[in-house]
Amino acid sequence: MTVPALPQLAADLYLTDGGLETTLIFHDGLDLPDFAAFPLLEHDDGRGALERYYRAYLDIARRHGTGLVLETPTWRASADWGRRLGYSAAALRTLNIAAVEHLRRLRDAHGQGQPPVVISGNLGPRGDGYSPTTVMTPIESAAYHSEQIRALADGGADLITALTITHVDEAIGIVREAVEHGMPVVISFTVETDGTLPSGQPLAEAIAELDEATAASAAYLMVNCAHPSHFADVLDPASEELGRIRGIRANASTLSHAELDEADELDAGDPVALAGLYRELLALLPNLTVMGGCCGTDDRHIEAIAAECAPLLPR
């Protein structure tokens, strides 16, 4: 099955949104059990909060003339997490499709064309995004993620992005299943403060293993939910594997995953300083074109990243 090409594989800058869940919880005062944003799609107030969130990033992309990748609010909308929250398989399918359709309507209202807006169907890990406590084989991973991938594809997503992946076998299964459904797919690993995956595997080694097991079928790789200071030291511009990293969605905070888990207040860091670190990452990652945020980031951080990096791309 032929997999469509993605516009963000060109040399232009594509922004992403920031930390959806942390923005909604800490800035908007919403209650998101298990960090799940998808239930907001069930009522007008929730859909309104999501629309306000996404429109901020559409406005930033328009001001800076960049592309934009928007993630559906479905990081927790998979079977195990949905069951914990009381959702049936049928209800999850409906909400995954609705999440894509919601973003498609926003894109249509924004206007097609320039800057281009790409809608990404967002998968989260089966287990804890900070700890590889739920480890699957690639076959188990493909089976687990299949229904959500199918729903996001049926909703009309442009690609599948798996964020905050902690071990490579889960990534392999996701890539294989997305390709089976004819969907472009991106894998985003998270790393600890030493630049290794929570599984303990070095980042470059994980990318090499993923590509070998999937014939390099992922459109590109990303790193998310870690501060640039946690992984910049392991980035070798000469590494073939690290050349596969096209996207970064960093945390605002320098805290470790364990420290963030215990924190009661949001650490939003310094948006301008974070943007400067993204500029430095451009020198370390020759194919870096997709830039956004994760925990603690909001439109201020993405605005600063755009101001710092948009003048440097395309190359």
C-alpha positions as CSV (number, residue, x, y, z in Angstrom):
1,M,0.0,0.0,0.0
2,T,1.4,3.4,-1.0
3,V,1.8,5.8,1.9
4,P,1.2,9.5,1.1
5,A,4.1,11.9,1.3
6,L,4.1,14.6,4.0
7,P,4.7,18.3,3.3
8,Q,6.9,18.7,6.4
9,L,9.5,16.5,4.7
10,A,10.6,19.7,2.8
11,A,13.1,22.2,4.3
12,D,10.5,24.6,5.5
13,L,9.8,25.2,9.2
14,Y,6.7,23.4,10.6
15,L,5.6,24.5,14.1
16,T,3.5,22.2,16.3
17,D,1.3,23.1,19.2
18,G,2.6,23.0,22.8
19,G,1.7,21.1,25.9
20,L,-2.0,20.6,25.4
21,E,-2.7,18.9,28.7
22,T,-0.6,21.1,30.9
23,T,-2.1,24.2,29.3
24,L,-5.6,23.0,29.9
25,I,-4.9,21.9,33.5
26,F,-2.7,24.7,34.8
27,H,-3.8,27.7,32.6
28,D,-7.5,26.9,32.0
29,G,-8.2,25.2,35.3
30,L,-9.7,22.1,33.7
31,D,-9.7,18.6,35.3
32,L,-8.2,16.0,33.1
33,P,-8.2,12.6,34.9
34,D,-5.2,10.5,33.7
35,F,-4.1,13.5,31.6
36,A,-6.8,12.6,29.1
37,A,-8.0,15.5,27.0
38,F,-10.3,13.5,24.6
39,P,-13.3,13.6,26.9
40,L,-13.5,17.4,26.2
41,L,-14.9,16.6,22.8
42,E,-18.1,15.4,24.4
43,H,-19.5,18.8,25.4
44,D,-19.6,22.4,24.1
45,D,-17.4,23.9,26.8
46,G,-14.7,21.3,26.2
47,R,-14.7,21.7,22.5
48,G,-14.6,25.5,23.0
49,A,-11.5,25.1,25.2
50,L,-9.8,23.0,22.6
51,E,-10.7,25.4,19.8
52,R,-9.2,28.3,21.8
53,Y,-6.1,26.3,22.4
54,Y,-5.5,25.3,18.7
55,R,-6.4,28.8,17.3
56,A,-3.5,30.3,19.2
57,Y,-1.1,28.1,17.2
58,L,-2.9,28.7,13.9
59,D,-2.4,32.4,14.6
60,I,1.3,32.0,15.3
61,A,1.9,30.0,12.1
62,R,0.0,32.7,10.1
63,R,2.1,35.5,11.6
64,H,5.4,33.8,10.9
65,G,4.5,32.2,7.6
66,T,5.3,28.7,8.8
67,G,3.6,25.3,8.3
68,L,1.8,23.8,11.3
69,V,1.3,20.3,12.6
70,L,-1.6,20.0,15.0
71,E,-2.0,16.9,17.2
72,T,-5.4,15.5,18.0
73,P,-6.2,15.4,21.8
74,T,-6.1,11.6,21.7
75,W,-2.9,10.8,23.6
76,R,-4.9,8.9,26.1
77,A,-7.7,7.7,23.8
78,S,-6.5,4.1,23.5
79,A,-8.1,0.9,24.9
80,D,-6.5,0.6,28.4
81,W,-6.7,4.2,29.3
82,G,-10.2,4.5,27.8
83,R,-11.3,1.6,29.9
84,R,-9.9,3.2,33.1
85,L,-12.0,6.2,32.3
86,G,-15.2,4.2,31.6
87,Y,-15.2,4.3,27.8
88,S,-16.1,1.4,25.6
89,A,-14.3,0.5,22.4
90,A,-17.1,1.9,20.3
91,A,-17.1,5.2,22.3
92,L,-13.3,5.5,21.9
93,R,-13.6,5.0,18.1
94,T,-16.3,7.7,17.9
95,L,-14.2,10.2,19.9
96,N,-11.0,9.5,18.0
97,I,-12.8,10.2,14.7
98,A,-14.4,13.2,16.3
99,A,-11.0,14.5,17.3
100,V,-9.8,14.5,13.7
101,E,-13.0,16.0,12.4
102,H,-12.7,18.8,14.9
103,L,-9.3,19.8,13.7
104,R,-10.4,19.4,10.0
105,R,-13.1,22.0,10.6
106,L,-10.7,24.3,12.3
107,R,-8.3,23.9,9.3
108,D,-11.1,24.6,6.9
109,A,-12.0,27.8,8.8
110,H,-8.4,28.8,8.9
111,G,-8.1,28.5,5.1
112,Q,-6.3,25.9,3.1
113,G,-3.1,26.7,1.4
114,Q,-0.4,28.8,3.0
115,P,0.7,28.2,5.6
116,P,-0.2,24.5,5.3
117,V,-1.8,22.8,8.3
118,V,-1.1,19.1,8.8
119,I,-3.4,17.1,11.1
120,S,-1.7,14.4,13.1
121,G,-3.6,11.5,14.8
122,N,-1.9,11.3,18.2
123,L,-1.1,8.0,19.9
124,G,0.3,7.7,23.4
125,P,2.1,4.8,25.0
126,R,0.1,1.9,26.4
127,G,1.7,2.4,29.7
128,D,3.2,5.3,31.7
129,G,4.8,7.9,29.4
130,Y,7.6,8.3,31.9
131,S,8.3,4.7,32.7
132,P,8.5,1.5,30.5
133,T,6.4,-0.5,33.0
134,T,4.1,-1.8,30.3
135,V,6.5,-3.5,27.8
136,M,5.1,-5.2,24.7
137,T,6.5,-7.2,21.8
138,P,6.1,-5.6,18.4
139,I,3.2,-8.0,17.6
140,E,1.4,-7.1,20.9
141,S,2.0,-3.4,20.2
142,A,0.5,-3.6,16.7
143,A,-2.5,-5.4,18.0
144,Y,-3.0,-2.9,20.9
145,H,-2.7,0.2,18.8
146,S,-4.6,-1.1,15.7
147,E,-8.1,0.2,16.6
148,Q,-7.0,3.7,17.4
149,I,-4.9,3.9,14.3
150,R,-7.8,2.7,12.2
151,A,-10.2,5.3,13.8
152,L,-7.8,8.2,13.3
153,A,-7.2,7.1,9.7
154,D,-11.0,6.8,9.1
155,G,-11.4,10.3,10.6
156,G,-9.1,11.7,7.9
157,A,-5.8,12.3,9.7
158,D,-2.9,13.2,7.5
159,L,-0.5,11.0,9.6
160,I,-0.1,9.1,12.8
161,T,2.3,10.4,15.5
162,A,3.2,8.3,18.5
163,L,4.4,10.6,21.3
164,T,6.4,9.9,24.5
165,I,7.3,6.3,23.5
166,T,9.5,4.7,26.1
167,H,10.8,1.5,24.4
168,V,11.5,0.5,20.9
169,D,9.3,-2.6,20.6
170,E,6.2,-0.6,21.0
171,A,7.5,1.8,18.4
172,I,8.1,-1.1,15.9
173,G,4.5,-2.3,16.3
174,I,3.1,1.1,15.8
175,V,5.0,1.7,12.6
176,R,4.1,-1.7,11.2
177,E,0.4,-1.2,11.9
178,A,0.3,2.4,10.6
179,V,1.9,1.3,7.3
180,E,-0.6,-1.6,7.1
181,H,-3.4,1.1,7.2
182,G,-1.6,3.2,4.6
183,M,-0.8,6.0,7.0
184,P,2.5,8.0,7.2
185,V,3.8,7.5,10.7
186,V,6.2,9.4,13.0
187,I,7.7,8.0,16.2
188,S,8.7,10.4,19.0
189,F,10.8,8.8,21.8
190,T,11.1,10.4,25.2
191,V,14.5,10.4,27.0
192,E,15.8,10.7,30.5
193,T,18.2,13.4,31.7
194,D,21.1,11.3,30.3
195,G,19.7,11.2,26.8
196,T,18.7,7.5,27.0
197,L,15.2,6.1,26.6
198,P,13.4,5.2,29.9
199,S,14.1,1.6,28.9
200,G,17.8,2.5,29.2
201,Q,18.6,2.2,25.5
202,P,20.7,4.9,23.9
203,L,18.6,7.1,21.5
204,A,20.7,6.4,18.4
205,E,20.6,2.7,19.1
206,A,16.8,2.8,19.4
207,I,16.4,4.6,16.1
208,A,18.7,2.1,14.4
209,E,16.8,-0.9,15.8
210,L,13.5,0.7,14.8
211,D,14.6,1.4,11.3
212,E,16.1,-2.1,10.8
213,A,12.9,-3.8,12.0
214,T,10.6,-1.6,9.9
215,A,12.7,-1.0,6.7
216,A,12.9,2.6,7.9
217,S,9.2,3.0,7.2
218,A,8.7,5.8,9.7
219,A,8.5,9.1,7.9
220,Y,10.9,10.6,10.5
221,L,11.7,10.5,14.2
222,M,11.2,13.0,17.0
223,V,12.1,13.5,20.6
224,N,9.5,14.9,23.1
225,C,8.8,15.4,26.8
226,A,12.5,16.2,27.7
227,H,14.4,19.4,28.0
228,P,17.1,20.0,25.3
229,S,19.7,19.9,28.0
230,H,18.8,16.3,28.6
231,F,19.7,15.1,25.1
232,A,21.8,17.7,23.3
233,D,25.0,16.0,24.5
234,V,24.1,12.7,22.7
235,L,23.4,14.3,19.4
236,D,26.2,13.6,16.9
237,P,25.7,15.5,13.6
238,A,27.6,12.8,11.8
239,S,25.3,10.0,13.1
240,E,23.2,8.5,10.4
241,E,20.6,7.5,13.0
242,L,20.3,10.9,14.5
243,G,19.9,12.4,11.0
244,R,16.5,10.7,11.1
245,I,15.4,13.1,13.8
246,R,13.3,15.8,12.1
247,G,11.2,17.0,15.1
248,I,11.6,18.2,18.7
249,R,8.8,18.9,21.2
250,A,10.7,19.7,24.3
251,N,9.6,20.3,27.8
252,A,9.8,23.8,29.2
253,S,11.3,22.5,32.5
254,T,14.8,21.1,33.1
255,L,13.3,18.7,35.8
256,S,13.5,15.0,35.3
257,H,10.5,12.8,34.6
258,A,10.5,11.7,38.3
259,E,10.6,15.3,39.5
260,L,7.8,16.4,37.1
261,D,5.7,13.5,38.4
262,E,6.0,14.9,41.9
263,A,5.5,18.6,41.0
264,D,2.3,20.3,42.1
265,E,3.0,23.5,40.2
266,L,3.7,24.1,36.5
267,D,7.3,24.9,35.6
268,A,7.0,27.0,32.4
269,G,10.7,27.8,32.3
270,D,11.9,30.7,30.1
271,P,10.3,30.8,26.6
272,V,13.1,32.9,25.1
273,A,15.9,30.7,26.6
274,L,14.1,27.6,25.3
275,A,13.9,29.1,21.8
276,G,17.7,29.8,21.9
277,L,18.3,26.1,22.6
278,Y,16.2,25.2,19.6
279,R,18.4,27.4,17.5
280,E,21.4,25.5,18.8
281,L,19.7,22.2,18.0
282,L,19.6,23.3,14.3
283,A,23.4,23.0,14.3
284,L,23.2,19.5,15.7
285,L,20.3,18.0,13.8
286,P,20.8,18.6,10.1
287,N,17.2,17.7,9.2
288,L,15.4,19.4,12.0
289,T,12.3,21.2,10.6
290,V,9.4,20.4,13.0
291,M,9.5,22.3,16.2
292,G,7.0,22.6,19.1
293,G,6.5,22.0,22.7
294,C,5.5,19.4,25.3
295,C,4.9,19.7,29.1
296,G,4.8,23.2,30.4
297,T,5.0,24.9,27.0
298,D,2.2,27.1,25.6
299,D,1.8,29.6,22.8
300,R,4.4,31.9,24.3
301,H,7.1,29.3,23.9
302,I,6.0,28.4,20.3
303,E,5.9,32.1,19.4
304,A,9.5,32.5,20.7
305,I,10.7,29.4,18.8
306,A,9.1,30.8,15.6
307,A,10.7,34.2,16.1
308,E,14.1,32.6,16.7
309,C,14.1,29.8,14.1
310,A,11.8,30.8,11.2
311,P,14.4,33.2,9.8
312,L,16.9,30.3,9.5
313,L,14.6,28.0,7.5
314,P,14.2,26.9,4.8
315,R,17.8,26.3,4.1
